Amino acid sequence: MPFSKTRLEVSQPFFSSSLLPGSHCPLTELHLTAATQRSYFSAHILTPQNDKMASRGTVKASLNFNATTDAEALYKAMKGLGTDEAAILQLLVARSNAQRQQIKTAYKTLFGKDLVDDLKSELTGKFETLIVSLMTPPLAYDVTLLHKAIKGAGTNEKVLVEVLASRTPQQVKDIVTAYRQEYDAVLEEDIAGDTSGHFKRLLVILLQANRQKGIQQEYIEVDAQALFKAGEQKFGTDEQSFVTILGNRSAEHLRKVFDAYMKLAGFEMEESIKRETSGSLKDLLLAVVKCARSVPAYFAETLYYAMKGAGTDDDTLIRVMVSRSEVDMLDIRTEFRRMFACSLFSMIKGDTGGDYQKTLLLLCGGDDA
């Protein structure tokens, strides 16, 4: 695990005073112990395939780590005329998130300044967004993503779908608790007030984080039949059956149900969802099904479509590369190469530029051509 070499015993600030570029809400400093931050990362790397913790990230903790030395190097990179962007990106990508929090503390101790504030004043554009995101603790990052998704102009349903479909039940519980502490608000109420219909119902179910554990052998065929009757065998669609079953069963159980459904219907679960539902509900149901099959494959596909065609969805690209860099980026790269005609590395290289590109390629961690 990336934290084995670097033990933090002091509390670290959960939120920086200036967390994300473009954020208009004043963020207080909520202190979580380092153990809580570690546990959130641990929850991230619970794979549905074997439910055992195993870090498959490309970013690891530096073995010869010295927070003071790193803080001095960053200060030097930003001091005087001009900024040494290469030094900044190379140093920060070579440190785990927990180590970056220690650097942040050392920087303030040495220079009496906030490291994130200084980075924001020296960097610009997408590169700034990426670096500031890397400086944010994982739990704080997810909580802020969700808050901005529902409190900004309009609702960013893409973020709601991605975060709540892909995070483990324990992570969702941590998010709900931290959201209440930071914003003095209930995440479920905020989301319910901003969404509607069966899309809202499934989001609320996912926020309960009460998925059944293991495989319930006696319900595999029952669930497959219920889903078949709710969609393909029915005039119209019984969305509630899809929402209840897909929102409450474990990933292992659902994979068995999908196999049984394939035998019953003659095509994959995803095909039925595409035919029987639409809009945000369709997107969320598909994300839940894909994450039950393979979280890395879901993110590989998310990255591909963020870069495919004219223009790049940089928000999604940054969000996934940052949040998965210490979790399962190696598996995402493998799935990407299996699913598409090029490597993740080559697609990032062809779709981005400058220091932004260099940082993303370091987070990718290698080419699978």
Secondary structure, DSSP 8 states (H G I E B T S, - for coil): -TTTT----SEEESS-SS-STT--S-----EEEHHHHHHHHHHHTB-TTT--B----S----TT--HHHHHHHHHHHHSSSS--HHHHHHHHHTS-HHHHHHHHHHHHHHHSS-HHHHHHHH--HHHHHHHHHHTS-HHHHHHHHHHHHHHSSS--HHHHHHHHHHS-HHHHHHHHHHHHHHHSS-HHHHHHTT--HHHHHHHHHHHHT----S--GGGHHHHHHHHHHHTTTSSS--HHHHHHHHHHS-HHHHHHHHHHHHHHHSS-HHHHHHHH--HHHHHHHHHHHHHHH-HHHHHHHHHHHHHSSSS--HHHHHHHHHHHTTTTHHHHHHHHHHHSSS-HHHHHHHH--HHHHHHHHHHHTS---
